[in-house]
Amino acid sequence: MTVKVTTCDPSDSEAELMQMMTENRIRHLPVVSGGRLAGMVSIGDVVKLRMEAVEREAEEMKTYIASAG
């Protein structure tokens, strides 16, 4: 267990979450809003979000390349 719990804000970006999790070697981050627990983010949530973004970017590139030809 951790004495000082690392938390995040609902407005934190995907990159900020990944950085916090990596630097602190943690898999879960409590989301705090207005001084109250609003939820929990896991490393799996962040990875899933990143994978969806990468897939979306790849599809956009394929569409762009196909329309340029």
CHARMM-style PDB file with segment names, atoms N, HN, CA, C and O in Angstrom:
ATOM      1  N   MET     1       0.840  -1.181   0.000  1.00  0.00      PROA
ATOM      2  CA  MET     1       0.000   0.000   0.000  1.00  0.00      PROA
ATOM      3  C   MET     1       0.884   1.244   0.000  1.00  0.00      PROA
ATOM      4  O   MET     1       2.049   1.204   0.398  1.00  0.00      PROA
ATOM      5  N   THR     2       0.305   2.337  -0.452  1.00  0.00      PROA
ATOM      6  HN  THR     2      -0.641   2.370  -0.775  1.00  0.00      PROA
ATOM      7  CA  THR     2       1.011   3.605  -0.548  1.00  0.00      PROA
ATOM      8  C   THR     2       0.544   4.552   0.552  1.00  0.00      PROA
ATOM      9  O   THR     2      -0.652   4.655   0.828  1.00  0.00      PROA
ATOM     10  N   VAL     3       1.480   5.231   1.168  1.00  0.00      PROA
ATOM     11  HN  VAL     3       2.451   5.147   0.944  1.00  0.00      PROA
ATOM     12  CA  VAL     3       1.126   6.197   2.200  1.00  0.00      PROA
ATOM     13  C   VAL     3       0.494   7.432   1.564  1.00  0.00      PROA
ATOM     14  O   VAL     3      -0.571   7.878   1.991  1.00  0.00      PROA
ATOM     15  N   LYS     4       1.161   7.991   0.526  1.00  0.00      PROA
ATOM     16  HN  LYS     4       2.026   7.628   0.179  1.00  0.00      PROA
ATOM     17  CA  LYS     4       0.628   9.147  -0.177  1.00  0.00      PROA
ATOM     18  C   LYS     4       0.036   8.663  -1.499  1.00  0.00      PROA
ATOM     19  O   LYS     4       0.760   8.244  -2.402  1.00  0.00      PROA
ATOM     20  N   VAL     5      -1.285   8.728  -1.596  1.00  0.00      PROA
ATOM     21  HN  VAL     5      -1.874   9.068  -0.862  1.00  0.00      PROA
ATOM     22  CA  VAL     5      -1.979   8.224  -2.781  1.00  0.00      PROA
ATOM     23  C   VAL     5      -1.901   9.252  -3.912  1.00  0.00      PROA
ATOM     24  O   VAL     5      -2.212  10.428  -3.723  1.00  0.00      PROA
ATOM     25  N   THR     6      -1.482   8.787  -5.082  1.00  0.00      PROA
ATOM     26  HN  THR     6      -1.229   7.831  -5.235  1.00  0.00      PROA
ATOM     27  CA  THR     6      -1.453   9.622  -6.276  1.00  0.00      PROA
ATOM     28  C   THR     6      -2.845   9.608  -6.887  1.00  0.00      PROA
ATOM     29  O   THR     6      -3.436   8.545  -7.074  1.00  0.00      PROA
ATOM     30  N   THR     7      -3.370  10.793  -7.198  1.00  0.00      PROA
ATOM     31  HN  THR     7      -2.889  11.657  -7.046  1.00  0.00      PROA
ATOM     32  CA  THR     7      -4.699  10.889  -7.793  1.00  0.00      PROA
ATOM     33  C   THR     7      -4.617  11.674  -9.093  1.00  0.00      PROA
ATOM     34  O   THR     7      -3.608  12.313  -9.393  1.00  0.00      PROA
ATOM     35  N   CYS     8      -5.697  11.612  -9.853  1.00  0.00      PROA
ATOM     36  HN  CYS     8      -6.517  11.093  -9.609  1.00  0.00      PROA
ATOM     37  CA  CYS     8      -5.777  12.388 -11.087  1.00  0.00      PROA
ATOM     38  C   CYS     8      -7.075  13.172 -11.100  1.00  0.00      PROA
ATOM     39  O   CYS     8      -7.951  12.975 -10.258  1.00  0.00      PROA
ATOM     40  N   ASP     9      -7.176  14.053 -12.062  1.00  0.00      PROA
ATOM     41  HN  ASP     9      -6.464  14.212 -12.745  1.00  0.00      PROA
ATOM     42  CA  ASP     9      -8.332  14.921 -12.241  1.00  0.00      PROA
ATOM     43  C   ASP     9      -9.078  14.458 -13.493  1.00  0.00      PROA
ATOM     44  O   ASP     9      -8.448  13.938 -14.413  1.00  0.00      PROA
ATOM     45  N   PRO    10     -10.401  14.630 -13.557  1.00  0.00      PROA
ATOM     46  CA  PRO    10     -11.134  14.224 -14.761  1.00  0.00      PROA
ATOM     47  C   PRO    10     -10.620  14.883 -16.045  1.00  0.00      PROA
ATOM     48  O   PRO    10     -10.809  14.342 -17.135  1.00  0.00      PROA
ATOM     49  N   SER    11      -9.979  16.033 -15.923  1.00  0.00      PROA
ATOM     50  HN  SER    11      -9.825  16.472 -15.038  1.00  0.00      PROA
ATOM     51  CA  SER    11      -9.491  16.734 -17.118  1.00  0.00      PROA
ATOM     52  C   SER    11      -8.092  16.300 -17.548  1.00  0.00      PROA
ATOM     53  O   SER    11      -7.601  16.762 -18.579  1.00  0.00      PROA
ATOM     54  N   ASP    12      -7.438  15.422 -16.784  1.00  0.00      PROA
ATOM     55  HN  ASP    12      -7.836  15.047 -15.947  1.00  0.00      PROA
ATOM     56  CA  ASP    12      -6.092  14.969 -17.156  1.00  0.00      PROA
ATOM     57  C   ASP    12      -6.135  14.214 -18.485  1.00  0.00      PROA
ATOM     58  O   ASP    12      -7.058  13.446 -18.754  1.00  0.00      PROA
ATOM     59  N   SER    13      -5.125  14.450 -19.294  1.00  0.00      PROA
ATOM     60  HN  SER    13      -4.375  15.074 -19.075  1.00  0.00      PROA
ATOM     61  CA  SER    13      -5.054  13.813 -20.615  1.00  0.00      PROA
ATOM     62  C   SER    13      -4.543  12.382 -20.498  1.00  0.00      PROA
ATOM     63  O   SER    13      -4.020  11.958 -19.467  1.00  0.00      PROA
ATOM     64  N   GLU    14      -4.717  11.670 -21.584  1.00  0.00      PROA
ATOM     65  HN  GLU    14      -5.142  12.014 -22.421  1.00  0.00      PROA
ATOM     66  CA  GLU    14      -4.216  10.293 -21.681  1.00  0.00      PROA
ATOM     67  C   GLU    14      -2.708  10.251 -21.435  1.00  0.00      PROA
ATOM     68  O   GLU    14      -2.216   9.369 -20.732  1.00  0.00      PROA
ATOM     69  N   ALA    15      -1.981  11.201 -22.012  1.00  0.00      PROA
ATOM     70  HN  ALA    15      -2.382  11.918 -22.583  1.00  0.00      PROA
ATOM     71  CA  ALA    15      -0.526  11.262 -21.841  1.00  0.00      PROA
ATOM     72  C   ALA    15      -0.160  11.522 -20.378  1.00  0.00      PROA
ATOM     73  O   ALA    15       0.779  10.922 -19.855  1.00  0.00      PROA
ATOM     74  N   GLU    16      -0.897  12.412 -19.726  1.00  0.00      PROA
ATOM     75  HN  GLU    16      -1.659  12.899 -20.151  1.00  0.00      PROA
ATOM     76  CA  GLU    16      -0.626  12.709 -18.312  1.00  0.00      PROA
ATOM     77  C   GLU    16      -0.878  11.479 -17.439  1.00  0.00      PROA
ATOM     78  O   GLU    16      -0.108  11.193 -16.521  1.00  0.00      PROA
ATOM     79  N   LEU    17      -1.952  10.760 -17.729  1.00  0.00      PROA
ATOM     80  HN  LEU    17      -2.577  10.993 -18.474  1.00  0.00      PROA
ATOM     81  CA  LEU    17      -2.256   9.546 -16.960  1.00  0.00      PROA
ATOM     82  C   LEU    17      -1.148   8.508 -17.134  1.00  0.00      PROA
ATOM     83  O   LEU    17      -0.700   7.899 -16.163  1.00  0.00      PROA
ATOM     84  N   MET    18      -0.709   8.312 -18.386  1.00  0.00      PROA
ATOM     85  HN  MET    18      -1.073   8.807 -19.175  1.00  0.00      PROA
ATOM     86  CA  MET    18       0.355   7.342 -18.648  1.00  0.00      PROA
ATOM     87  C   MET    18       1.629   7.739 -17.916  1.00  0.00      PROA
ATOM     88  O   MET    18       2.313   6.887 -17.349  1.00  0.00      PROA
ATOM     89  N   GLN    19       1.952   9.032 -17.924  1.00  0.00      PROA
ATOM     90  HN  GLN    19       1.397   9.724 -18.385  1.00  0.00      PROA
ATOM     91  CA  GLN    19       3.156   9.513 -17.249  1.00  0.00      PROA
ATOM     92  C   GLN    19       3.064   9.264 -15.741  1.00  0.00      PROA
ATOM     93  O   GLN    19       4.011   8.760 -15.137  1.00  0.00      PROA
ATOM     94  N   MET    20       1.933   9.614 -15.136  1.00  0.00      PROA
ATOM     95  HN  MET    20       1.164  10.023 -15.627  1.00  0.00      PROA
ATOM     96  CA  MET    20       1.757   9.400 -13.693  1.00  0.00      PROA
ATOM     97  C   MET    20       1.889   7.929 -13.328  1.00  0.00      PROA
ATOM     98  O   MET    20       2.554   7.577 -12.354  1.00  0.00      PROA
ATOM     99  N   MET    21       1.248   7.073 -14.120  1.00  0.00      PROA
ATOM    100  HN  MET    21       0.708   7.358 -14.912  1.00  0.00      PROA
ATOM    101  CA  MET    21       1.273   5.639 -13.833  1.00  0.00      PROA
ATOM    102  C   MET    21       2.682   5.065 -13.985  1.00  0.00      PROA
ATOM    103  O   MET    21       3.112   4.227 -13.193  1.00  0.00      PROA
ATOM    104  N   THR    22       3.387   5.524 -15.006  1.00  0.00      PROA
ATOM    105  HN  THR    22       3.039   6.205 -15.650  1.00  0.00      PROA
ATOM    106  CA  THR    22       4.745   5.037 -15.243  1.00  0.00      PROA
ATOM    107  C   THR    22       5.706   5.519 -14.165  1.00  0.00      PROA
ATOM    108  O   THR    22       6.459   4.729 -13.596  1.00  0.00      PROA
ATOM    109  N   GLU    23       5.676   6.820 -13.889  1.00  0.00      PROA
ATOM    110  HN  GLU    23       5.065   7.462 -14.352  1.00  0.00      PROA
ATOM    111  CA  GLU    23       6.605   7.383 -12.898  1.00  0.00      PROA
ATOM    112  C   GLU    23       6.392   6.815 -11.500  1.00  0.00      PROA
ATOM    113  O   GLU    23       7.347   6.599 -10.754  1.00  0.00      PROA
ATOM    114  N   ASN    24       5.130   6.574 -11.156  1.00  0.00      PROA
ATOM    115  HN  ASN    24       4.354   6.749 -11.762  1.00  0.00      PROA
ATOM    116  CA  ASN    24       4.814   6.081  -9.816  1.00  0.00      PROA
ATOM    117  C   ASN    24       4.674   4.562  -9.739  1.00  0.00      PROA
ATOM    118  O   ASN    24       4.412   3.998  -8.677  1.00  0.00      PROA
ATOM    119  N   ARG    25       4.858   3.909 -10.903  1.00  0.00      PROA
ATOM    120  HN  ARG    25       5.072   4.367 -11.766  1.00  0.00      PROA
ATOM    121  CA  ARG    25       4.761   2.445 -10.988  1.00  0.00      PROA
ATOM    122  C   ARG    25       3.466   1.940 -10.351  1.00  0.00      PROA
ATOM    123  O   ARG    25       3.473   1.081  -9.469  1.00  0.00      PROA
ATOM    124  N   ILE    26       2.345   2.510 -10.836  1.00  0.00      PROA
ATOM    125  HN  ILE    26       2.339   3.208 -11.552  1.00  0.00      PROA
ATOM    126  CA  ILE    26       1.028   2.138 -10.315  1.00  0.00      PROA
ATOM    127  C   ILE    26       0.112   1.726 -11.461  1.00  0.00      PROA
ATOM    128  O   ILE    26       0.311   2.132 -12.607  1.00  0.00      PROA
ATOM    129  N   ARG    27      -0.888   0.922 -11.142  1.00  0.00      PROA
ATOM    130  HN  ARG    27      -1.050   0.593 -10.212  1.00  0.00      PROA
ATOM    131  CA  ARG    27      -1.824   0.427 -12.140  1.00  0.00      PROA
ATOM    132  C   ARG    27      -3.203   1.062 -12.046  1.00  0.00      PROA
ATOM    133  O   ARG    27      -4.018   0.935 -12.959  1.00  0.00      PROA
ATOM    134  N   HSD    28      -3.456   1.738 -10.947  1.00  0.00      PROA
ATOM    135  HN  HSD    28      -2.794   1.840 -10.205  1.00  0.00      PROA
ATOM    136  CA  HSD    28      -4.765   2.360 -10.741  1.00  0.00      PROA
ATOM    137  C   HSD    28      -4.605   3.774 -10.205  1.00  0.00      PROA
ATOM    138  O   HSD    28      -3.730   4.043  -9.382  1.00  0.00      PROA
ATOM    139  N   LEU    29      -5.460   4.676 -10.681  1.00  0.00      PROA
ATOM    140  HN  LEU    29      -6.171   4.458 -11.350  1.00  0.00      PROA
ATOM    141  CA  LEU    29      -5.451   6.067 -10.216  1.00  0.00      PROA
ATOM    142  C   LEU    29      -6.869   6.458  -9.798  1.00  0.00      PROA
ATOM    143  O   LEU    29      -7.795   6.385 -10.607  1.00  0.00      PROA
ATOM    144  N   PRO    30      -7.042   6.869  -8.557  1.00  0.00      PROA
ATOM    145  CA  PRO    30      -8.347   7.412  -8.167  1.00  0.00      PROA
ATOM    146  C   PRO    30      -8.554   8.758  -8.872  1.00  0.00      PROA
ATOM    147  O   PRO    30      -7.634   9.572  -8.958  1.00  0.00      PROA
ATOM    148  N   VAL    31      -9.751   8.976  -9.364  1.00  0.00      PROA
ATOM    149  HN  VAL    31     -10.498   8.315  -9.294  1.00  0.00      PROA
ATOM    150  CA  VAL    31     -10.106  10.240 -10.004  1.00  0.00      PROA
ATOM    151  C   VAL    31     -10.809  11.085  -8.948  1.00  0.00      PROA
ATOM    152  O   VAL    31     -11.828  10.674  -8.393  1.00  0.00      PROA
ATOM    153  N   VAL    32     -10.261  12.270  -8.671  1.00  0.00      PROA
ATOM    154  HN  VAL    32      -9.433  12.604  -9.122  1.00  0.00      PROA
ATOM    155  CA  VAL    32     -10.817  13.143  -7.640  1.00  0.00      PROA
ATOM    156  C   VAL    32     -11.324  14.425  -8.296  1.00  0.00      PROA
ATOM    157  O   VAL    32     -10.618  15.078  -9.063  1.00  0.00      PROA
ATOM    158  N   SER    33     -12.567  14.761  -7.969  1.00  0.00      PROA
ATOM    159  HN  SER    33     -13.141  14.230  -7.346  1.00  0.00      PROA
ATOM    160  CA  SER    33     -13.186  15.978  -8.491  1.00  0.00      PROA
ATOM    161  C   SER    33     -13.869  16.697  -7.340  1.00  0.00      PROA
ATOM    162  O   SER    33     -14.715  16.124  -6.652  1.00  0.00      PROA
ATOM    163  N   GLY    34     -13.501  17.944  -7.136  1.00  0.00      PROA
ATOM    164  HN  GLY    34     -12.814  18.409  -7.694  1.00  0.00      PROA
ATOM    165  CA  GLY    34     -14.092  18.712  -6.054  1.00  0.00      PROA
ATOM    166  C   GLY    34     -13.811  18.134  -4.683  1.00  0.00      PROA
ATOM    167  O   GLY    34     -14.629  18.250  -3.771  1.00  0.00      PROA
ATOM    168  N   GLY    35     -12.636  17.502  -4.537  1.00  0.00      PROA
ATOM    169  HN  GLY    35     -11.971  17.408  -5.278  1.00  0.00      PROA
ATOM    170  CA  GLY    35     -12.257  16.924  -3.255  1.00  0.00      PROA
ATOM    171  C   GLY    35     -12.932  15.596  -2.939  1.00  0.00      PROA
ATOM    172  O   GLY    35     -12.763  15.052  -1.848  1.00  0.00      PROA
ATOM    173  N   ARG    36     -13.699  15.074  -3.899  1.00  0.00      PROA
ATOM    174  HN  ARG    36     -13.836  15.516  -4.785  1.00  0.00      PROA
ATOM    175  CA  ARG    36     -14.401  13.804  -3.681  1.00  0.00      PROA
ATOM    176  C   ARG    36     -13.996  12.778  -4.728  1.00  0.00      PROA
ATOM    177  O   ARG    36     -13.676  13.131  -5.863  1.00  0.00      PROA
ATOM    178  N   LEU    37     -14.012  11.517  -4.346  1.00  0.00      PROA
ATOM    179  HN  LEU    37     -14.272  11.231  -3.424  1.00  0.00      PROA
ATOM    180  CA  LEU    37     -13.706  10.431  -5.269  1.00  0.00      PROA
ATOM    181  C   LEU    37     -14.791  10.365  -6.339  1.00  0.00      PROA
ATOM    182  O   LEU    37     -15.974  10.220  -6.029  1.00  0.00      PROA
ATOM    183  N   ALA    38     -14.379  10.472  -7.598  1.00  0.00      PROA
ATOM    184  HN  ALA    38     -13.418  10.590  -7.850  1.00  0.00      PROA
ATOM    185  CA  ALA    38     -15.327  10.445  -8.710  1.00  0.00      PROA
ATOM    186  C   ALA    38     -15.255   9.140  -9.489  1.00  0.00      PROA
ATOM    187  O   ALA    38     -16.166   8.820 -10.252  1.00  0.00      PROA
ATOM    188  N   GLY    39     -14.175   8.385  -9.301  1.00  0.00      PROA
ATOM    189  HN  GLY    39     -13.435   8.645  -8.681  1.00  0.00      PROA
ATOM    190  CA  GLY    39     -14.012   7.137 -10.034  1.00  0.00      PROA
ATOM    191  C   GLY    39     -12.599   6.611  -9.920  1.00  0.00      PROA
ATOM    192  O   GLY    39     -11.798   7.077  -9.110  1.00  0.00      PROA
ATOM    193  N   MET    40     -12.315   5.620 -10.762  1.00  0.00      PROA
ATOM    194  HN  MET    40     -12.966   5.242 -11.420  1.00  0.00      PROA
ATOM    195  CA  MET    40     -11.003   4.976 -10.745  1.00  0.00      PROA
ATOM    196  C   MET    40     -10.619   4.672 -12.192  1.00  0.00      PROA
ATOM    197  O   MET    40     -11.442   4.199 -12.975  1.00  0.00      PROA
ATOM    198  N   VAL    41      -9.366   4.946 -12.537  1.00  0.00      PROA
ATOM    199  HN  VAL    41      -8.697   5.330 -11.901  1.00  0.00      PROA
ATOM    200  CA  VAL    41      -8.847   4.648 -13.871  1.00  0.00      PROA
ATOM    201  C   VAL    41      -7.769   3.591 -13.721  1.00  0.00      PROA
ATOM    202  O   VAL    41      -6.892   3.705 -12.864  1.00  0.00      PROA
ATOM    203  N   SER    42      -7.835   2.562 -14.556  1.00  0.00      PROA
ATOM    204  HN  SER    42      -8.547   2.469 -15.252  1.00  0.00      PROA
ATOM    205  CA  SER    42      -6.811   1.517 -14.521  1.00  0.00      PROA
ATOM    206  C   SER    42      -5.892   1.649 -15.724  1.00  0.00      PROA
ATOM    207  O   SER    42      -6.217   2.338 -16.691  1.00  0.00      PROA
ATOM    208  N   ILE    43      -4.762   0.996 -15.662  1.00  0.00      PROA
ATOM    209  HN  ILE    43      -4.498   0.436 -14.877  1.00  0.00      PROA
ATOM    210  CA  ILE    43      -3.823   1.007 -16.787  1.00  0.00      PROA
ATOM    211  C   ILE    43      -4.493   0.396 -18.018  1.00  0.00      PROA
ATOM    212  O   ILE    43      -4.221   0.806 -19.147  1.00  0.00      PROA
ATOM    213  N   GLY    44      -5.366  -0.582 -17.796  1.00  0.00      PROA
ATOM    214  HN  GLY    44      -5.587  -0.915 -16.879  1.00  0.00      PROA
ATOM    215  CA  GLY    44      -6.110  -1.188 -18.905  1.00  0.00      PROA
ATOM    216  C   GLY    44      -7.001  -0.182 -19.606  1.00  0.00      PROA
ATOM    217  O   GLY    44      -7.128  -0.214 -20.830  1.00  0.00      PROA
ATOM    218  N   ASP    45      -7.625   0.717 -18.843  1.00  0.00      PROA
ATOM    219  HN  ASP    45      -7.522   0.743 -17.849  1.00  0.00      PROA
ATOM    220  CA  ASP    45      -8.460   1.769 -19.425  1.00  0.00      PROA
ATOM    221  C   ASP    45      -7.619   2.679 -20.311  1.00  0.00      PROA
ATOM    222  O   ASP    45      -8.031   3.036 -21.414  1.00  0.00      PROA
ATOM    223  N   VAL    46      -6.451   3.048 -19.828  1.00  0.00      PROA
ATOM    224  HN  VAL    46      -6.117   2.758 -18.932  1.00  0.00      PROA
ATOM    225  CA  VAL    46      -5.571   3.964 -20.561  1.00  0.00      PROA
ATOM    226  C   VAL    46      -5.035   3.294 -21.826  1.00  0.00      PROA
ATOM    227  O   VAL    46      -4.982   3.919 -22.885  1.00  0.00      PROA
ATOM    228  N   VAL    47      -4.641   2.037 -21.720  1.00  0.00      PROA
ATOM    229  HN  VAL    47      -4.683   1.529 -20.860  1.00  0.00      PROA
ATOM    230  CA  VAL    47      -4.129   1.302 -22.890  1.00  0.00      PROA
ATOM    231  C   VAL    47      -5.234   1.158 -23.932  1.00  0.00      PROA
ATOM    232  O   VAL    47      -4.988   1.344 -25.123  1.00  0.00      PROA
ATOM    233  N   LYS    48      -6.442   0.829 -23.496  1.00  0.00      PROA
ATOM    234  HN  LYS    48      -6.641   0.677 -22.528  1.00  0.00      PROA
ATOM    235  CA  LYS    48      -7.568   0.681 -24.420  1.00  0.00      PROA
ATOM    236  C   LYS    48      -7.837   1.993 -25.148  1.00  0.00      PROA
ATOM    237  O   LYS    48      -8.046   1.999 -26.361  1.00  0.00      PROA
ATOM    238  N   LEU    49      -7.834   3.095 -24.418  1.00  0.00      PROA
ATOM    239  HN  LEU    49      -7.664   3.090 -23.432  1.00  0.00      PROA
ATOM    240  CA  LEU    49      -8.052   4.409 -25.008  1.00  0.00      PROA
ATOM    241  C   LEU    49      -6.981   4.719 -26.049  1.00  0.00      PROA
ATOM    242  O   LEU    49      -7.286   5.225 -27.130  1.00  0.00      PROA
ATOM    243  N   ARG    50      -5.732   4.416 -25.722  1.00  0.00      PROA
ATOM    244  HN  ARG    50      -5.484   4.005 -24.845  1.00  0.00      PROA
ATOM    245  CA  ARG    50      -4.611   4.672 -26.643  1.00  0.00      PROA
ATOM    246  C   ARG    50      -4.720   3.809 -27.897  1.00  0.00      PROA
ATOM    247  O   ARG    50      -4.488   4.289 -29.006  1.00  0.00      PROA
ATOM    248  N   MET    51      -5.072   2.535 -27.719  1.00  0.00      PROA
ATOM    249  HN  MET    51      -5.260   2.145 -26.818  1.00  0.00      PROA
ATOM    250  CA  MET    51      -5.212   1.624 -28.867  1.00  0.00      PROA
ATOM    251  C   MET    51      -6.327   2.096 -29.801  1.00  0.00      PROA
ATOM    252  O   MET    51      -6.180   2.039 -31.022  1.00  0.00      PROA
ATOM    253  N   GLU    52      -7.433   2.557 -29.235  1.00  0.00      PROA
ATOM    254  HN  GLU    52      -7.552   2.603 -28.243  1.00  0.00      PROA
ATOM    255  CA  GLU    52      -8.533   3.077 -30.054  1.00  0.00      PROA
ATOM    256  C   GLU    52      -8.083   4.296 -30.846  1.00  0.00      PROA
ATOM    257  O   GLU    52      -8.455   4.447 -32.010  1.00  0.00      PROA
ATOM    258  N   ALA    53      -7.294   5.162 -30.235  1.00  0.00      PROA
ATOM    259  HN  ALA    53      -6.993   5.040 -29.290  1.00  0.00      PROA
ATOM    260  CA  ALA    53      -6.792   6.355 -30.919  1.00  0.00      PROA
ATOM    261  C   ALA    53      -5.853   5.970 -32.059  1.00  0.00      PROA
ATOM    262  O   ALA    53      -5.923   6.551 -33.142  1.00  0.00      PROA
ATOM    263  N   VAL    54      -4.977   5.000 -31.823  1.00  0.00      PROA
ATOM    264  HN  VAL    54      -4.919   4.529 -30.943  1.00  0.00      PROA
ATOM    265  CA  VAL    54      -4.039   4.551 -32.855  1.00  0.00      PROA
ATOM    266  C   VAL    54      -4.798   3.924 -34.027  1.00  0.00      PROA
ATOM    267  O   VAL    54      -4.479   4.189 -35.186  1.00  0.00      PROA
ATOM    268  N   GLU    55      -5.791   3.103 -33.731  1.00  0.00      PROA
ATOM    269  HN  GLU    55      -6.051   2.887 -32.790  1.00  0.00      PROA
ATOM    270  CA  GLU    55      -6.593   2.480 -34.786  1.00  0.00      PROA
ATOM    271  C   GLU    55      -7.354   3.529 -35.597  1.00  0.00      PROA
ATOM    272  O   GLU    55      -7.446   3.427 -36.821  1.00  0.00      PROA
ATOM    273  N   ARG    56      -7.893   4.528 -34.919  1.00  0.00      PROA
ATOM    274  HN  ARG    56      -7.818   4.611 -33.925  1.00  0.00      PROA
ATOM    275  CA  ARG    56      -8.623   5.605 -35.590  1.00  0.00      PROA
ATOM    276  C   ARG    56      -7.685   6.390 -36.518  1.00  0.00      PROA
ATOM    277  O   ARG    56      -8.053   6.719 -37.646  1.00  0.00      PROA
ATOM    278  N   GLU    57      -6.474   6.686 -36.035  1.00  0.00      PROA
ATOM    279  HN  GLU    57      -6.176   6.418 -35.119  1.00  0.00      PROA
ATOM    280  CA  GLU    57      -5.489   7.396 -36.850  1.00  0.00      PROA
ATOM    281  C   GLU    57      -5.106   6.582 -38.080  1.00  0.00      PROA
ATOM    282  O   GLU    57      -4.964   7.138 -39.169  1.00  0.00      PROA
ATOM    283  N   ALA    58      -4.937   5.275 -37.919  1.00  0.00      PROA
ATOM    284  HN  ALA    58      -5.052   4.823 -37.034  1.00  0.00      PROA
ATOM    285  CA  ALA    58      -4.571   4.405 -39.041  1.00  0.00      PROA
ATOM    286  C   ALA    58      -5.685   4.386 -40.089  1.00  0.00      PROA
ATOM    287  O   ALA    58      -5.410   4.434 -41.288  1.00  0.00      PROA
ATOM    288  N   GLU    59      -6.936   4.316 -39.643  1.00  0.00      PROA
ATOM    289  HN  GLU    59      -7.160   4.277 -38.669  1.00  0.00      PROA
ATOM    290  CA  GLU    59      -8.064   4.322 -40.571  1.00  0.00      PROA
ATOM    291  C   GLU    59      -8.146   5.651 -41.324  1.00  0.00      PROA
ATOM    292  O   GLU    59      -8.423   5.674 -42.523  1.00  0.00      PROA
ATOM    293  N   GLU    60      -7.904   6.748 -40.618  1.00  0.00      PROA
ATOM    294  HN  GLU    60      -7.679   6.728 -39.644  1.00  0.00      PROA
ATOM    295  CA  GLU    60      -7.919   8.056 -41.260  1.00  0.00      PROA
ATOM    296  C   GLU    60      -6.812   8.154 -42.312  1.00  0.00      PROA
ATOM    297  O   GLU    60      -7.023   8.717 -43.385  1.00  0.00      PROA
ATOM    298  N   MET    61      -5.647   7.611 -42.007  1.00  0.00      PROA
ATOM    299  HN  MET    61      -5.476   7.153 -41.135  1.00  0.00      PROA
ATOM    300  CA  MET    61      -4.543   7.632 -42.985  1.00  0.00      PROA
ATOM    301  C   MET    61      -4.899   6.776 -44.207  1.00  0.00      PROA
ATOM    302  O   MET    61      -4.636   7.184 -45.338  1.00  0.00      PROA
ATOM    303  N   LYS    62      -5.492   5.600 -43.992  1.00  0.00      PROA
ATOM    304  HN  LYS    62      -5.705   5.269 -43.073  1.00  0.00      PROA
ATOM    305  CA  LYS    62      -5.888   4.742 -45.108  1.00  0.00      PROA
ATOM    306  C   LYS    62      -6.902   5.454 -45.986  1.00  0.00      PROA
ATOM    307  O   LYS    62      -6.807   5.404 -47.213  1.00  0.00      PROA
ATOM    308  N   THR    63      -7.878   6.121 -45.364  1.00  0.00      PROA
ATOM    309  HN  THR    63      -7.955   6.162 -44.367  1.00  0.00      PROA
ATOM    310  CA  THR    63      -8.894   6.850 -46.104  1.00  0.00      PROA
ATOM    311  C   THR    63      -8.264   7.980 -46.912  1.00  0.00      PROA
ATOM    312  O   THR    63      -8.608   8.192 -48.075  1.00  0.00      PROA
ATOM    313  N   TYR    64      -7.344   8.696 -46.288  1.00  0.00      PROA
ATOM    314  HN  TYR    64      -7.065   8.524 -45.343  1.00  0.00      PROA
ATOM    315  CA  TYR    64      -6.649   9.802 -46.961  1.00  0.00      PROA
ATOM    316  C   TYR    64      -5.857   9.306 -48.160  1.00  0.00      PROA
ATOM    317  O   TYR    64      -5.920   9.890 -49.242  1.00  0.00      PROA
ATOM    318  N   ILE    65      -5.112   8.228 -47.963  1.00  0.00      PROA
ATOM    319  HN  ILE    65      -5.061   7.753 -47.085  1.00  0.00      PROA
ATOM    320  CA  ILE    65      -4.291   7.673 -49.046  1.00  0.00      PROA
ATOM    321  C   ILE    65      -5.163   7.160 -50.178  1.00  0.00      PROA
ATOM    322  O   ILE    65      -4.843   7.374 -51.347  1.00  0.00      PROA
ATOM    323  N   ALA    66      -6.265   6.483 -49.853  1.00  0.00      PROA
ATOM    324  HN  ALA    66      -6.526   6.309 -48.903  1.00  0.00      PROA
ATOM    325  CA  ALA    66      -7.158   5.949 -50.872  1.00  0.00      PROA
ATOM    326  C   ALA    66      -7.811   7.072 -51.677  1.00  0.00      PROA
ATOM    327  O   ALA    66      -8.024   6.931 -52.881  1.00  0.00      PROA
ATOM    328  N   SER    67      -8.131   8.189 -51.012  1.00  0.00      PROA
ATOM    329  HN  SER    67      -7.958   8.303 -50.034  1.00  0.00      PROA
ATOM    330  CA  SER    67      -8.804   9.294 -51.718  1.00  0.00      PROA
ATOM    331  C   SER    67      -7.809  10.119 -52.541  1.00  0.00      PROA
ATOM    332  O   SER    67      -8.216  10.847 -53.446  1.00  0.00      PROA
ATOM    333  N   ALA    68      -6.521  10.013 -52.241  1.00  0.00      PROA
ATOM    334  HN  ALA    68      -6.190   9.422 -51.506  1.00  0.00      PROA
ATOM    335  CA  ALA    68      -5.505  10.774 -52.969  1.00  0.00      PROA
ATOM    336  C   ALA    68      -5.138  10.085 -54.285  1.00  0.00      PROA
ATOM    337  O   ALA    68      -4.536  10.701 -55.164  1.00  0.00      PROA
ATOM    338  N   GLY    69      -5.497   8.816 -54.418  1.00  0.00      PROA
ATOM    339  HN  GLY    69      -5.986   8.315 -53.704  1.00  0.00      PROA
ATOM    340  CA  GLY    69      -5.082   8.044 -55.580  1.00  0.00      PROA
ATOM    341  C   GLY    69      -5.966   8.106 -56.713  1.00  0.00      PROA
ATOM    342  OT1 GLY    69      -5.696   7.485 -57.741  1.00  0.00      PROA
TER     343      GLY     69
END
